[in-house]
Amino acid sequence: QGSDSVAIATDLVELLDEMRTSGVAPVLSAYGISSLLHHGLVKLPHTEYEDVYLLAMGDVADISADNGRVRIEWSVAYPWINSQSAEDREPSTRMLLDLTVAATERKLIAAGNSGFLMLSSGKDSTAIALALAEGGFRDVAAVTFSQGDDDPEAPIAARTCARLGLKHRVVKLPSDPAVVADTLIAFYESTPRPGVDLSQIPYVLAAAMIDYRTGAVFDGGGNDSYMALLPGRRDVIKQRFRLRGRGPIRLASRLTRVDSPVNYLARSRAMVVLSGRTLRLHESREIYPEAVDTGVEWRTESARTNSLDLIDLYGAVKERHGDPAGSMLKQRLAAQSVGMTAALPFCDHGIADYYFNLPEQYRFDRKSLVNKKLLRSLLLEFLDYDADAIGKQYFMFDGAAFVVNHMDFVRSEIDACTLWDKAGLTLVHDWLDGIGSRPLLHHSILTIFMISGWHNHSRFLSR
C-alpha cells in the first residue's frame, strides 16, 4: 500500500527471493507475529511480512493507481456458503471417484510421475490412496507416521494399502534429540513462513526420514471448505456460552490461565472457531513488546459474518483462514523443506464444483453433524472402508512430551530469538518449568518455539 509498484507471484518463495535480489529486504509485521501468538495463524490476506499479502478462497484485491501510488482495496466473496449451493448435481460415487482419479493424475503428471502419499487412517487421504490405485499409479508409495505401537492409524492404513496393492511404509518419529534438532533447524533455514500448526513438527520430522527427494508429497487435505467442516458439539457449546462485550473479554483474559478452556468463552464469535490455547494480548505484550490487538479484526470479521449460521461460519472463517494458513500450509512447508512440491488433489475445481452442488443430504447431515456423506459412501462401496465404524481419526501429536523430551533445544531456541523481551521470557520459563503438571501449556510453548526457530534460522529474514 502506498508504493509506486506492485509485484504479483504464485509462489511466496519466488516473490521473497525477487524482493531480496531487488534490494528490498522483507520486513516482519508486528501484526503478523502477534497473530501467530494469539491465533496460531495470520488472518488473510495478511502475512508475517509487511506489505506482502496472500489471496485465498474468495479473496479479492482491487488494485488501482492514485497519483502514481498503488492503492489496494480488499474484499471477500467466500464461494462455499451453503445457501449458494445449486443442489442440482446427480449424486454418484462413480462420478466422484472418476473426478478424484483425474485430479490425482494431473498432480502426478505435474510432479514428474513421482512422489509419495502421506496416508493417515482418515477418509481424505484414504480416498487419495483409492484414486492412486484406481488410476493404476501403484508406484506412488503410501507413508504413515506413527508415534508408537499403540497408535491406531498405522494398522488401518496398512490394511488399506494391502487391499489396494499399494506399497506402504510406517515411519516412526525420531527420538534422538540431535536428529530432531538438526532436522528442525534445516527446516527453518529453508522456510519462508514459520508454520505454527501443532502438527507441523511431526510432519517435518516424518518427511525428512523418507528417502524420496523428487516429485510431490500427496496429501488428502483441501476439501473441508466445499465438503463442509461441521462444528462439533463442543463447538456449539462454546458458541452458546461465549461471553459477549469487550469488558467481559478483557476481564476473562486477565482472570484465567493461558491453558484454560474458559478462554474460548471470552472470544468473539469468529475467534471461537479457531483452535488452540494460544496467548492473550497481555501475555504476548509481556514477551513481545511490539504486540498489537489482533482481536479488532476478528471482531470486525464476527460482525461481517453475523448473519451466517454455524455451518457457514465455520466455512467462511475456519476454512477460509485455517486451511490455507494452517493444515495446508503445514504440508506445503514440509514438502518444500525436502525439495519436493505439495500435491493436494482435492484442491481441484472440478471436484469442488461437483461436490458443493450436490443436494445437501448427500453432503452432510445437520442433525447428526456427519459430513462428507457421499465420500463415505464411495469408500464403503469401492474399498469396504466404513468411515462411520472407524470414526474420526486424529493424529495426536503429544506436544507436551515433545517439550519435555527436547527441553534444552526448545529453551535454547526461544532464548536465542531476538524478537522476545529477555525479561518477559520469565513467563515462558515458568511455563516450561511447569509443563509436567500443566501439559496443555504445550500449545503456547510450541507456538513461541516454532516462531523462534524460524526467526533464528530462516534464510528469508535479515538479521
KOLLUM-868205 format. One record per residue (C-alpha): residue number from 1; chain; z, x, y. Coordinates in steps of 0.001 Angstrom, whole numbers, plus 500000, padded with zeros to 6 digits. Example, Ala and Ser with C-alpha at 12.3 -4.5 7.8 and 13.67 -1.06 7.14 Angstrom:
BEGIN
1 | A | 507800 | 512300 | 495500
2 | A | 507140 | 513670 | 498940
end
This chain:
BEGIN
1 | A | 500000 | 500000 | 500000
2 | A | 499103 | 501317 | 503444
3 | A | 496943 | 504130 | 502080
4 | A | 493328 | 504657 | 503082
5 | A | 492114 | 504580 | 499451
6 | A | 492874 | 503086 | 496061
7 | A | 492288 | 504524 | 492576
8 | A | 491788 | 502312 | 489527
9 | A | 492098 | 503530 | 485925
10 | A | 492504 | 502066 | 482460
11 | A | 494821 | 504874 | 481381
12 | A | 498017 | 505888 | 483165
13 | A | 497842 | 509488 | 481912
14 | A | 494348 | 509832 | 483338
15 | A | 495499 | 508409 | 486671
16 | A | 498577 | 510646 | 486964
17 | A | 496627 | 513745 | 485971
18 | A | 493966 | 512908 | 488567
19 | A | 496677 | 512487 | 491203
20 | A | 498103 | 515922 | 490426
21 | A | 494637 | 517512 | 490403
22 | A | 494050 | 515987 | 493835
23 | A | 497292 | 517461 | 495126
24 | A | 499142 | 514128 | 495210
25 | A | 502286 | 514562 | 493122
26 | A | 503618 | 511277 | 491682
27 | A | 506841 | 510215 | 493410
28 | A | 509598 | 508487 | 491492
29 | A | 510520 | 504976 | 492573
30 | A | 514173 | 504100 | 493145
31 | A | 513277 | 500521 | 492284
32 | A | 511672 | 501641 | 489026
33 | A | 514620 | 503783 | 487911
34 | A | 517052 | 501039 | 488939
35 | A | 515063 | 498515 | 486914
36 | A | 515260 | 500687 | 483802
37 | A | 519022 | 500928 | 484220
38 | A | 519502 | 497220 | 484932
39 | A | 516965 | 495599 | 482596
40 | A | 515561 | 498181 | 480196
41 | A | 512104 | 497684 | 481716
42 | A | 510333 | 497730 | 485056
43 | A | 509218 | 494359 | 486338
44 | A | 505449 | 494185 | 486616
45 | A | 503368 | 495181 | 488449
46 | A | 505814 | 497963 | 489439
47 | A | 506235 | 501226 | 487516
48 | A | 508605 | 504191 | 487646
49 | A | 506354 | 505674 | 490341
50 | A | 505904 | 504778 | 493996
51 | A | 502524 | 503144 | 494710
52 | A | 501464 | 503166 | 491048
53 | A | 501080 | 499685 | 489614
54 | A | 500147 | 498143 | 486275
55 | A | 498283 | 494923 | 485680
56 | A | 499232 | 492938 | 482581
57 | A | 498712 | 489396 | 481329
58 | A | 497885 | 487128 | 484247
59 | A | 498499 | 489694 | 486988
60 | A | 496008 | 489733 | 489857
61 | A | 495630 | 492372 | 492579
62 | A | 493581 | 491204 | 495565
63 | A | 492505 | 494456 | 497260
64 | A | 491188 | 494441 | 500812
65 | A | 490879 | 496785 | 503780
66 | A | 492548 | 496170 | 507136
67 | A | 491636 | 498623 | 509917
68 | A | 490759 | 501229 | 507326
69 | A | 494031 | 500798 | 505425
70 | A | 494267 | 499364 | 501919
71 | A | 496101 | 496076 | 501540
72 | A | 497048 | 494597 | 498141
73 | A | 498158 | 491020 | 497610
74 | A | 499793 | 490373 | 494234
75 | A | 499738 | 487114 | 492323
76 | A | 500071 | 485951 | 488744
77 | A | 498413 | 483224 | 486698
78 | A | 500016 | 483675 | 483291
79 | A | 497458 | 482348 | 480778
80 | A | 499670 | 481277 | 477878
81 | A | 501573 | 478330 | 479370
82 | A | 501842 | 475778 | 476562
83 | A | 500678 | 472826 | 478662
84 | A | 497390 | 474680 | 479239
85 | A | 496505 | 474785 | 475541
86 | A | 493368 | 472765 | 474781
87 | A | 494770 | 471952 | 471306
88 | A | 491195 | 471418 | 470123
89 | A | 490711 | 474233 | 467595
90 | A | 490390 | 473362 | 463935
91 | A | 493355 | 474896 | 462060
92 | A | 492059 | 477194 | 459332
93 | A | 493870 | 480076 | 457645
94 | A | 490463 | 481449 | 456656
95 | A | 489305 | 481476 | 460277
96 | A | 492489 | 483201 | 461413
97 | A | 492170 | 485839 | 458692
98 | A | 488495 | 486473 | 459464
99 | A | 489274 | 486931 | 463165
100 | A | 492100 | 489336 | 462331
101 | A | 489908 | 491345 | 459952
102 | A | 487189 | 491612 | 462612
103 | A | 489650 | 492709 | 465302
104 | A | 491199 | 495269 | 462948
105 | A | 487758 | 496635 | 462045
106 | A | 486848 | 497077 | 465715
107 | A | 490048 | 499011 | 466333
108 | A | 489437 | 501148 | 463257
109 | A | 485867 | 502000 | 464247
110 | A | 487028 | 502919 | 467760
111 | A | 489604 | 505249 | 466176
112 | A | 487019 | 507065 | 464071
113 | A | 487959 | 505176 | 460894
114 | A | 491281 | 506988 | 460554
115 | A | 494944 | 506351 | 461178
116 | A | 497914 | 504619 | 459633
117 | A | 499758 | 501298 | 459898
118 | A | 503395 | 501067 | 460885
119 | A | 504387 | 498429 | 458327
120 | A | 507682 | 496610 | 458579
121 | A | 508571 | 493713 | 456334
122 | A | 507785 | 491212 | 459090
123 | A | 504944 | 488727 | 459485
124 | A | 502857 | 490527 | 462072
125 | A | 502415 | 493966 | 460533
126 | A | 502103 | 492348 | 457090
127 | A | 499179 | 490305 | 458435
128 | A | 497503 | 493520 | 459634
129 | A | 498041 | 495054 | 456179
130 | A | 496358 | 491995 | 454672
131 | A | 493469 | 492347 | 457143
132 | A | 493002 | 496018 | 456200
133 | A | 492857 | 495151 | 452510
134 | A | 490620 | 492120 | 453063
135 | A | 488201 | 494262 | 455066
136 | A | 488169 | 496955 | 452388
137 | A | 489861 | 499535 | 454637
138 | A | 492224 | 500846 | 451973
139 | A | 492087 | 504435 | 453224
140 | A | 494447 | 503442 | 456024
141 | A | 497924 | 504133 | 454646
142 | A | 500939 | 501999 | 455467
143 | A | 504139 | 503688 | 456596
144 | A | 507598 | 502120 | 456699
145 | A | 510512 | 503878 | 458292
146 | A | 513902 | 503301 | 456770
147 | A | 517472 | 504039 | 457751
148 | A | 518767 | 504298 | 454185
149 | A | 518813 | 502939 | 450668
150 | A | 520345 | 499623 | 451766
151 | A | 517555 | 498951 | 454278
152 | A | 515751 | 495785 | 453037
153 | A | 512460 | 496494 | 454808
154 | A | 511071 | 499270 | 452612
155 | A | 511144 | 497367 | 449270
156 | A | 509446 | 494317 | 450808
157 | A | 506776 | 496492 | 452436
158 | A | 506258 | 498374 | 449166
159 | A | 505663 | 495115 | 447277
160 | A | 503162 | 494045 | 449939
161 | A | 501182 | 497282 | 449570
162 | A | 501266 | 497089 | 445759
163 | A | 499733 | 493618 | 445886
164 | A | 497074 | 494712 | 448371
165 | A | 496238 | 498071 | 446825
166 | A | 497210 | 499996 | 449961
167 | A | 498786 | 503431 | 449964
168 | A | 502410 | 503221 | 451086
169 | A | 504904 | 505792 | 452263
170 | A | 508550 | 505410 | 453223
171 | A | 509783 | 507736 | 455952
172 | A | 513483 | 508265 | 456449
173 | A | 514570 | 509336 | 459888
174 | A | 515661 | 512984 | 460146
175 | A | 519374 | 513666 | 460262
176 | A | 519205 | 517335 | 461249
177 | A | 520356 | 517435 | 464909
178 | A | 517998 | 520335 | 465692
179 | A | 514961 | 518455 | 464335
180 | A | 515923 | 515302 | 466248
181 | A | 516414 | 517229 | 469494
182 | A | 513172 | 519197 | 469169
183 | A | 511179 | 516058 | 468315
184 | A | 512521 | 514015 | 471208
185 | A | 512106 | 516864 | 473720
186 | A | 508476 | 517266 | 472610
187 | A | 508022 | 513519 | 473080
188 | A | 509478 | 513553 | 476580
189 | A | 507322 | 516530 | 477558
190 | A | 504198 | 514532 | 476720
191 | A | 505029 | 511076 | 478014
192 | A | 504243 | 509646 | 481457
193 | A | 506944 | 506968 | 481136
194 | A | 510445 | 507157 | 479661
195 | A | 510231 | 504235 | 477245
196 | A | 513780 | 502832 | 477001
197 | A | 513158 | 500209 | 474328
198 | A | 516036 | 500717 | 471875
199 | A | 513548 | 501244 | 469029
200 | A | 511696 | 503985 | 470910
201 | A | 513789 | 506765 | 469376
202 | A | 513269 | 505833 | 465694
203 | A | 509598 | 505041 | 466316
204 | A | 509038 | 508520 | 467794
205 | A | 511008 | 510259 | 465027
206 | A | 509075 | 508396 | 462317
207 | A | 505670 | 509049 | 463904
208 | A | 506440 | 512751 | 464211
209 | A | 507297 | 513016 | 460496
210 | A | 503928 | 511664 | 459360
211 | A | 501124 | 514128 | 458620
212 | A | 498417 | 512098 | 460403
213 | A | 497324 | 513511 | 463743
214 | A | 493942 | 511850 | 464297
215 | A | 492845 | 508283 | 464751
216 | A | 495114 | 505373 | 465567
217 | A | 498611 | 504136 | 464887
218 | A | 498183 | 500479 | 463906
219 | A | 500931 | 498012 | 464743
220 | A | 501363 | 494256 | 464408
221 | A | 502601 | 493683 | 467948
222 | A | 500910 | 491861 | 470783
223 | A | 500749 | 488252 | 469581
224 | A | 504070 | 486791 | 470711
225 | A | 502562 | 485741 | 474036
226 | A | 499925 | 483344 | 472680
227 | A | 501670 | 482512 | 469378
228 | A | 504857 | 481563 | 471297
229 | A | 508027 | 483618 | 471103
230 | A | 510576 | 480833 | 470849
231 | A | 514086 | 481086 | 472282
232 | A | 516747 | 481238 | 469601
233 | A | 519827 | 479047 | 469535
234 | A | 521852 | 481792 | 471226
235 | A | 519248 | 481913 | 473987
236 | A | 519624 | 478184 | 474528
237 | A | 523411 | 478581 | 474749
238 | A | 523126 | 481465 | 477217
239 | A | 520912 | 479365 | 479477
240 | A | 523145 | 476306 | 479196
241 | A | 526343 | 478114 | 480161
242 | A | 524813 | 480557 | 482606
243 | A | 526772 | 480908 | 485855
244 | A | 524899 | 479873 | 488980
245 | A | 525046 | 481166 | 492515
246 | A | 525282 | 484668 | 493917
247 | A | 529066 | 484530 | 494304
248 | A | 529787 | 483939 | 490601
249 | A | 527186 | 486530 | 489650
250 | A | 528878 | 489216 | 491728
251 | A | 532345 | 488207 | 490592
252 | A | 531399 | 488201 | 486915
253 | A | 529703 | 491574 | 487185
254 | A | 532946 | 493037 | 488523
255 | A | 535333 | 491386 | 486083
256 | A | 533517 | 492010 | 482787
257 | A | 532763 | 495229 | 480941
258 | A | 529203 | 496514 | 480644
259 | A | 529130 | 495822 | 476886
260 | A | 530465 | 492274 | 477167
261 | A | 528166 | 489391 | 476151
262 | A | 529617 | 487471 | 479108
263 | A | 527228 | 489443 | 481297
264 | A | 524345 | 487286 | 480084
265 | A | 526048 | 484299 | 481679
266 | A | 526041 | 485945 | 485098
267 | A | 522292 | 486464 | 485232
268 | A | 519622 | 484431 | 486961
269 | A | 517525 | 482125 | 484785
270 | A | 514686 | 484623 | 484416
271 | A | 517003 | 487584 | 483823
272 | A | 518787 | 485824 | 480954
273 | A | 515672 | 486106 | 478771
274 | A | 515769 | 489919 | 478997
275 | A | 517582 | 491586 | 476127
276 | A | 520147 | 494352 | 476024
277 | A | 523536 | 495043 | 477523
278 | A | 522405 | 497146 | 480455
279 | A | 524072 | 498392 | 483623
280 | A | 525065 | 496228 | 486564
281 | A | 524407 | 497250 | 490173
282 | A | 527898 | 498591 | 490880
283 | A | 527762 | 500821 | 487789
284 | A | 524269 | 502109 | 488448
285 | A | 525200 | 502953 | 492063
286 | A | 528135 | 504989 | 490789
287 | A | 525789 | 507005 | 488560
288 | A | 522562 | 506802 | 490574
289 | A | 523292 | 506614 | 494329
290 | A | 519721 | 505504 | 495132
291 | A | 520050 | 502359 | 493002
292 | A | 518771 | 499136 | 494568
293 | A | 519472 | 495478 | 493833
294 | A | 516666 | 494622 | 491420
295 | A | 518143 | 491172 | 490842
296 | A | 516478 | 489982 | 494053
297 | A | 513019 | 489967 | 492461
298 | A | 514313 | 488324 | 489305
299 | A | 515916 | 485560 | 491350
300 | A | 512516 | 485100 | 493006
301 | A | 510958 | 485008 | 489523
302 | A | 513515 | 482389 | 488500
303 | A | 512507 | 480208 | 491434
304 | A | 508803 | 480684 | 490679
305 | A | 509238 | 479621 | 487051
306 | A | 511896 | 476982 | 487646
307 | A | 509647 | 474114 | 486525
308 | A | 508923 | 475705 | 483130
309 | A | 510785 | 474680 | 480006
310 | A | 512479 | 477379 | 477942
311 | A | 509493 | 477953 | 475657
312 | A | 507155 | 478610 | 478565
313 | A | 509852 | 480560 | 480432
314 | A | 510144 | 482974 | 477532
315 | A | 506389 | 483434 | 477603
316 | A | 505951 | 483733 | 481367
317 | A | 508897 | 486122 | 481757
318 | A | 509925 | 487794 | 478492
319 | A | 506415 | 488203 | 477086
320 | A | 504659 | 488894 | 480358
321 | A | 507098 | 491703 | 481208
322 | A | 508868 | 492572 | 477958
323 | A | 505896 | 493116 | 475661
324 | A | 503790 | 495492 | 477805
325 | A | 506857 | 497241 | 479270
326 | A | 508890 | 497270 | 476046
327 | A | 507709 | 496846 | 472481
328 | A | 504012 | 497625 | 473036
329 | A | 504834 | 500490 | 475405
330 | A | 507084 | 501961 | 472716
331 | A | 504204 | 502046 | 470246
332 | A | 501698 | 503437 | 472740
333 | A | 504007 | 506240 | 473874
334 | A | 504895 | 507225 | 470309
335 | A | 501220 | 507320 | 469275
336 | A | 500304 | 509351 | 472337
337 | A | 503074 | 511870 | 471648
338 | A | 501475 | 512850 | 468313
339 | A | 497942 | 512992 | 469706
340 | A | 496839 | 509567 | 468428
341 | A | 495898 | 506284 | 470041
342 | A | 497551 | 502886 | 469751
343 | A | 495776 | 500090 | 467884
344 | A | 497075 | 496544 | 468285
345 | A | 494550 | 494216 | 466593
346 | A | 496422 | 491110 | 467707
347 | A | 495661 | 492061 | 471331
348 | A | 492245 | 490526 | 470819
349 | A | 490745 | 487811 | 472967
350 | A | 489090 | 486057 | 470032
351 | A | 492331 | 485686 | 468074
352 | A | 494302 | 484725 | 471182
353 | A | 491799 | 482095 | 472307
354 | A | 491644 | 480549 | 468841
355 | A | 495362 | 480534 | 468109
356 | A | 496573 | 479421 | 471537
357 | A | 494259 | 476405 | 471498
358 | A | 495389 | 475102 | 468121
359 | A | 497318 | 471818 | 468070
360 | A | 500959 | 472544 | 468790
361 | A | 502222 | 471635 | 465316
362 | A | 500164 | 474476 | 463845
363 | A | 501594 | 476966 | 466316
364 | A | 505310 | 476160 | 466416
365 | A | 507983 | 473547 | 465759
366 | A | 510194 | 472732 | 468750
367 | A | 512951 | 471161 | 466661
368 | A | 513425 | 473918 | 464107
369 | A | 512418 | 476708 | 466548
370 | A | 509986 | 478094 | 463959
371 | A | 506897 | 479780 | 465401
372 | A | 503641 | 481293 | 464093
373 | A | 503199 | 478437 | 461657
374 | A | 499520 | 478986 | 460863
375 | A | 500172 | 482715 | 460443
376 | A | 502956 | 481876 | 457982
377 | A | 500564 | 479630 | 456068
378 | A | 497947 | 482391 | 455982
379 | A | 500389 | 484902 | 454489
380 | A | 501608 | 482442 | 451881
381 | A | 498085 | 481441 | 450856
382 | A | 496426 | 484860 | 450701
383 | A | 499363 | 487139 | 449878
384 | A | 502086 | 484958 | 448370
385 | A | 504292 | 486204 | 451194
386 | A | 506819 | 483476 | 452004
387 | A | 507909 | 484212 | 455568
388 | A | 510343 | 481283 | 455553
389 | A | 512139 | 482629 | 452465
390 | A | 512110 | 486251 | 453645
391 | A | 513377 | 485246 | 457066
392 | A | 513191 | 487140 | 460315
393 | A | 513353 | 490852 | 459602
394 | A | 514514 | 493199 | 462337
395 | A | 514515 | 496958 | 462274
396 | A | 518172 | 497582 | 463000
397 | A | 518458 | 500983 | 464619
398 | A | 522117 | 501999 | 464606
399 | A | 522238 | 503251 | 468154
400 | A | 525992 | 503795 | 468145
401 | A | 525754 | 506018 | 465060
402 | A | 522891 | 507935 | 466693
403 | A | 525034 | 508667 | 469740
404 | A | 527974 | 509765 | 467581
405 | A | 525833 | 511933 | 465282
406 | A | 523955 | 513581 | 468172
407 | A | 526726 | 513563 | 470756
408 | A | 526167 | 517121 | 472025
409 | A | 522445 | 516555 | 472566
410 | A | 522928 | 513178 | 474252
411 | A | 525650 | 514524 | 476515
412 | A | 523729 | 517679 | 477461
413 | A | 520543 | 515790 | 478396
414 | A | 522482 | 513348 | 480578
415 | A | 524459 | 516154 | 482259
416 | A | 521284 | 518155 | 482953
417 | A | 519479 | 515277 | 484678
418 | A | 519331 | 515740 | 488449
419 | A | 518867 | 512008 | 489035
420 | A | 522544 | 511378 | 488432
421 | A | 525543 | 511941 | 490660
422 | A | 527754 | 514503 | 488894
423 | A | 530962 | 512784 | 489949
424 | A | 529602 | 509417 | 488905
425 | A | 528863 | 510705 | 485411
426 | A | 532597 | 510490 | 484731
427 | A | 531914 | 506856 | 483890
428 | A | 529267 | 507799 | 481339
429 | A | 531537 | 510429 | 479775
430 | A | 534209 | 507755 | 479409
431 | A | 531662 | 505588 | 477585
432 | A | 530671 | 508475 | 475332
433 | A | 534310 | 509166 | 474507
434 | A | 534958 | 505500 | 473765
435 | A | 531892 | 504606 | 471717
436 | A | 533851 | 504718 | 468474
437 | A | 535858 | 501649 | 469487
438 | A | 533137 | 500053 | 471660
439 | A | 529853 | 500553 | 469739
440 | A | 527889 | 498155 | 471967
441 | A | 528112 | 500769 | 474706
442 | A | 525164 | 502467 | 472992
443 | A | 522768 | 500148 | 474890
444 | A | 523768 | 501604 | 478237
445 | A | 524289 | 505155 | 476977
446 | A | 520872 | 505377 | 475313
447 | A | 519142 | 503906 | 478362
448 | A | 520640 | 506663 | 480523
449 | A | 519894 | 509267 | 477833
450 | A | 516220 | 508298 | 477496
451 | A | 515661 | 508299 | 481253
452 | A | 517418 | 511692 | 481406
453 | A | 515325 | 513244 | 478641
454 | A | 512120 | 512094 | 480293
455 | A | 513182 | 513280 | 483736
456 | A | 514301 | 516645 | 482357
457 | A | 511126 | 517435 | 480409
458 | A | 508083 | 515291 | 481306
459 | A | 505075 | 517317 | 482427
460 | A | 504130 | 514476 | 484768
461 | A | 507139 | 514970 | 487058
462 | A | 507562 | 517504 | 489826
463 | A | 510930 | 519250 | 489966
end
